């Protein structure tokens, strides 16, 4: 599992989740950490009122595809 492809896949998943929750952008606040097949980090999600920081957990399969993305708060 390579870090950069995992980060890109999880950023896309975070952006999809943000759009589903009426935010207009999502990005990692700082570099997320990769633990085997989990990427954990803090994402900043912006909307018209400001932003919110959320802890996230992104699970990946062996090919680097996202199988689960969770906002832990």
C-alpha atoms as a printed R data frame, in Angstrom:
   type eleno elety resid chain resno       x      y      z
1  ATOM     1    CA   UNK     A     1   0.000  0.000  0.000
2  ATOM     2    CA   UNK     A     2   1.508  3.299 -1.099
3  ATOM     3    CA   UNK     A     3   0.795  6.452  0.877
4  ATOM     4    CA   UNK     A     4   0.125  8.920 -1.938
5  ATOM     5    CA   UNK     A     5  -2.465  6.828 -3.848
6  ATOM     6    CA   UNK     A     6  -4.168  6.020 -0.523
7  ATOM     7    CA   UNK     A     7  -4.309  9.719  0.400
8  ATOM     8    CA   UNK     A     8  -5.774 10.651 -2.987
9  ATOM     9    CA   UNK     A     9  -8.446  7.922 -2.802
10 ATOM    10    CA   UNK     A    10  -9.454  8.907  0.733
11 ATOM    11    CA   UNK     A    11  -9.521 12.617 -0.145
12 ATOM    12    CA   UNK     A    12 -11.980 11.812 -2.969
13 ATOM    13    CA   UNK     A    13 -14.090  9.761 -0.548
14 ATOM    14    CA   UNK     A    14 -14.026 12.634  1.948
15 ATOM    15    CA   UNK     A    15 -15.102 15.083 -0.734
16 ATOM    16    CA   UNK     A    16 -18.015 12.798 -1.697
17 ATOM    17    CA   UNK     A    17 -19.061 12.593  1.958
18 ATOM    18    CA   UNK     A    18 -18.765 16.376  2.346
19 ATOM    19    CA   UNK     A    19 -21.001 16.992 -0.682
20 ATOM    20    CA   UNK     A    20 -23.568 14.525  0.708
21 ATOM    21    CA   UNK     A    21 -23.643 16.618  3.913
22 ATOM    22    CA   UNK     A    22 -24.002 19.972  2.100
23 ATOM    23    CA   UNK     A    23 -20.383 21.061  2.479
24 ATOM    24    CA   UNK     A    24 -18.607 22.278 -0.633
25 ATOM    25    CA   UNK     A    25 -15.051 21.119  0.023
26 ATOM    26    CA   UNK     A    26 -13.019 18.695  2.112
27 ATOM    27    CA   UNK     A    27  -9.279 18.364  2.553
28 ATOM    28    CA   UNK     A    28  -6.907 16.995  5.126
29 ATOM    29    CA   UNK     A    29  -5.938 19.621  7.697
30 ATOM    30    CA   UNK     A    30  -2.558 17.950  8.175
31 ATOM    31    CA   UNK     A    31  -0.896 14.868  6.747
32 ATOM    32    CA   UNK     A    32  -2.993 11.777  7.519
33 ATOM    33    CA   UNK     A    33  -1.324  8.646  8.864
34 ATOM    34    CA   UNK     A    34  -1.388  5.310  7.117
35 ATOM    35    CA   UNK     A    35  -1.735  2.209  9.332
36 ATOM    36    CA   UNK     A    36  -1.618 -0.905  7.158
37 ATOM    37    CA   UNK     A    37  -4.909 -0.445  5.237
38 ATOM    38    CA   UNK     A    38  -6.378  2.466  7.223
39 ATOM    39    CA   UNK     A    39  -5.747  6.147  6.672
40 ATOM    40    CA   UNK     A    40  -6.572  8.283  9.698
41 ATOM    41    CA   UNK     A    41  -6.542 12.045  9.818
42 ATOM    42    CA   UNK     A    42  -8.365 15.306 10.425
43 ATOM    43    CA   UNK     A    43 -10.310 16.808  7.532
44 ATOM    44    CA   UNK     A    44 -11.443 20.392  7.190
45 ATOM    45    CA   UNK     A    45 -14.918 20.599  5.653
46 ATOM    46    CA   UNK     A    46 -16.021 24.021  4.429
47 ATOM    47    CA   UNK     A    47 -19.458 25.466  3.852
48 ATOM    48    CA   UNK     A    48 -20.825 28.975  3.459
49 ATOM    49    CA   UNK     A    49 -20.848 29.572  7.233
50 ATOM    50    CA   UNK     A    50 -17.249 28.518  7.805
51 ATOM    51    CA   UNK     A    51 -15.671 25.150  8.437
52 ATOM    52    CA   UNK     A    52 -15.640 22.190 10.770
53 ATOM    53    CA   UNK     A    53 -12.759 19.827 11.613
54 ATOM    54    CA   UNK     A    54 -13.597 16.133 11.775
55 ATOM    55    CA   UNK     A    55 -11.577 13.030 12.569
56 ATOM    56    CA   UNK     A    56 -11.797 10.547  9.725
57 ATOM    57    CA   UNK     A    57 -11.106  6.880  9.180
58 ATOM    58    CA   UNK     A    58 -10.686  5.564  5.652
59 ATOM    59    CA   UNK     A    59 -10.391  1.807  5.084
60 ATOM    60    CA   UNK     A    60  -8.787  0.569  1.874
61 ATOM    61    CA   UNK     A    61  -8.600 -2.791  0.151
62 ATOM    62    CA   UNK     A    62  -5.382 -4.383 -1.125
63 ATOM    63    CA   UNK     A    63  -5.688 -2.501 -4.423
64 ATOM    64    CA   UNK     A    64  -5.966  0.889 -2.692
65 ATOM    65    CA   UNK     A    65  -9.701  1.328 -3.283
66 ATOM    66    CA   UNK     A    66 -11.829  2.810 -0.506
67 ATOM    67    CA   UNK     A    67 -14.147  0.250  1.095
68 ATOM    68    CA   UNK     A    68 -15.315  2.421  3.999
69 ATOM    69    CA   UNK     A    69 -15.032  6.118  4.907
70 ATOM    70    CA   UNK     A    70 -16.215  7.336  8.309
71 ATOM    71    CA   UNK     A    71 -16.395 10.710  9.980
72 ATOM    72    CA   UNK     A    72 -15.708 10.072 13.668
73 ATOM    73    CA   UNK     A    73 -16.086 13.654 14.939
